[in-house]
Structure formats: C-alpha cells, structure tokens
Amino acid sequence: MPHAWNFAGERVLVSGGAGGIGPAIGEAFVRAGARVVLLGRDIATLTKAVEVAAAASEGDASGVVCDLQDAGEIARATGEVIDRLGGIDILVNNAGVSMHVPLVECTDEVIDLNLDVNLRAVMLLTRGLLRGMLQRGRGSVVNVSSQAAERGWPENTHYSASKAGVLGFTLALAAEVAPAVRVNAVCPGMVMSGMMRGNIRATSEHKHISYDEAYEEWSSGIPMGRMQRTTDIANAVLFLASDDASEITGEALNVSGGQTTH
Ligand SMILES: NC(=O)c1ccc[n+]([C@@H]2O[C@H](COP(=O)([O-])OP(=O)(O)OC[C@H]3O[C@@H](n4cnc5c(N)ncnc54)[C@H](O)[C@@H]3O)[C@@H](O)[C@H]2O)c1
C-alpha cells in the first residue's frame, strides 16, 4: 500500500518530465492532489507524459517545453510557469544527461552538455522560481543528483563533477534560504530508465558482450539485489518535499539499494 501523500493545491514543477524518472515523480504528485507542470524538451513525448499523469488525476498536469541547455529558454519557461500558476511551491530538478567517455576523449561539447544540463540548469531554474518561494515564506527544492557524485566511476568524470556540483549547490542554498525554503537532494543508484538502457547498450557494444551480460555487469554489486524502479526515486522525492520532512534540509538521500555505501 503506497503512502497516501497529500499535496492538494501545491504547485509542482518537475524537470525531465517527458521521460525516465521524471514522469513517475510527476504522476506521484498528481495522484497526491498537486498541480504539476512537467518540463521537457520534446513536445511529443512531453504531451504523452502529461496525458498519462493527468489520467492518474486527483490533481492536474500540464507541460512546458524547454531546452535546459539554453539559458534564454529557461528564463522564458520560468516566466511561462509563473504566468500560468502564479509560482511554484515545490521544484524538482530531475532532468539530466549521462554518457560514458574517458576524460582524454571528452570533447568540450560533452563537458559543456553535462555541466549545462546537470548543474547550470539546476541553478538557473531554481533562481527563477526561488524569489516567489521566499516572498511567500515557504517552498521546497529537491535536486536529483546521483551516487556518481559520491563514488568514483570510470569514464564518468564530467557527469560525476556535475552531480557533485549539485550536492554543493544543495548544501549552500539550504543554508542560504532556511527556514523559508528547504533544499535537499536524492541520489539514485541505478534506475531502469532510458539513461540506464543507454549505459547498458554502450557497455554491450564496447565490451562485445550481450545486452543481458552487460545488464548483469551493471546490476551486480547492489546489496538489495536489483536496480531501483522509477517509483523508488519518486517516493524519496515526495518524502523530502512533504511536511513529514519539515526538519530536513541540506541533506542528500541515497536511494541505491545500499550500493552507494557498500
Ligand atoms: N537512471 C539512473 O540509473 C540514474 C542514476 C543516478 C542519477 N540519475 C539521475 O536521475 C535523473 C533522471 O534521469 P533518468 O534516469 O530519468 O534519465 P533519462 O535519460 O531517462 O531522462 C532524462 C530526462 O532529462 C531530460 N533532458 C535531458 N536533456 C535535456 C535538456 N537539454 N532540456 C530539457 N530536458 C532534458 C530528458 O528529456 C529526459 O526526460 C537525472 O538527473 C539523472 O542524472 C539517474
């Protein structure tokens, strides 16, 4: 029996809402009565995600298109959301990109993409919506970082650096905006999403092994014995955003089946 969260009337923005973990987070908030805006880059997948979330409905769901690598787009999308809902009470910075490239082969474009989407966009989106939260004297930001911020993964320096940056941002902003606004992070381990399927395919091609063998390589070493579901991450996000976590700020919650600390 899932926890009966109540976010009735809360205005929630979830970035990366069109695919992967984001739609699960959005759907969980909609089921809990929130008014949810899913932010995504691709209009077709975003529309589909909004339809699915809206069908879960206690609350409601809508979408806003935005390329998070583009600072001008973020400013426009932030303005659109504020015009539509009057502001946001809960911001979930979930969008992210990941690719496996050894540092010596990392182009400037790969480094820029990771830092822009995984870190700079988190700062810009938060900055755009934070003023309203501070004026209202309440709000919550949940940043989706990664266990890659806390462990050393080969061929992942650009991603790890961006996600560790998100943790630093979380700690500093939590201290800056308390007690009005709480700022926390969730660090997933391995979640079966498009990103993870891409990682498994890359390992399979790189090592000339089957997809199933590559999956085994990725998932072995998780003490709980399986990759996380998107709903596992959603549950942690909703907890941190909820009043049940009212004394929790500046924290990073690992949801990795024990892998991060193993
Ligand atoms: N899947 C995992 O195993 C895993 C592990 C640790 C952390 N994470 C983190 O969880 C978050 C969600 O990842 P996921 O697994 O759902 O990945 P995913 O690739 O399935 O989804 C990522 C989402 O981000 C969006 N996105 C990417 N670039 C964008 C851009 N320029 N503008 C707007 N949106 C953009 C995509 O459209 C997509 O909706 C990410 O921050 C990721 O780093 C995932």
The ligand as an ORCA input file, in Angstrom:
! r2SCAN-3c Opt
* xyz 0 1
  N      18.917      6.162    -14.377
  C      19.827      6.089    -13.426
  O      20.354      4.997    -13.144
  C      20.247      7.319    -12.656
  C      21.164      7.153    -11.611
  C      21.553      8.263    -10.879
  C      21.016      9.503    -11.165
  N      20.122      9.640    -12.183
  C      19.603     10.980    -12.447
  O      18.192     10.946    -12.480
  C      17.704     11.988    -13.315
  C      16.704     11.423    -14.310
  O      17.406     10.522    -15.148
  P      16.675      9.340    -15.953
  O      17.271      8.068    -15.498
  O      15.201      9.528    -15.913
  O      17.259      9.646    -17.406
  P      16.526      9.735    -18.799
  O      17.596      9.939    -19.803
  O      15.626      8.573    -18.964
  O      15.667     11.043    -18.640
  C      16.322     12.304    -18.521
  C      15.303     13.382    -18.733
  O      16.001     14.650    -18.816
  C      15.554     15.315    -19.978
  N      16.580     16.175    -20.572
  C      17.832     15.823    -20.948
  N      18.434     16.869    -21.537
  C      17.552     17.894    -21.516
  C      17.579     19.239    -21.996
  N      18.648     19.756    -22.612
  N      16.486     20.008    -21.802
  C      15.379     19.511    -21.198
  N      15.292     18.258    -20.737
  C      16.360     17.455    -20.898
  C      15.186     14.205    -20.958
  O      14.330     14.684    -21.968
  C      14.534     13.195    -20.036
  O      13.182     13.484    -19.809
  C      18.931     12.586    -13.994
  O      19.303     13.781    -13.343
  C      19.984     11.517    -13.806
  O      21.290     12.041    -13.840
  C      19.717      8.576    -12.935
*
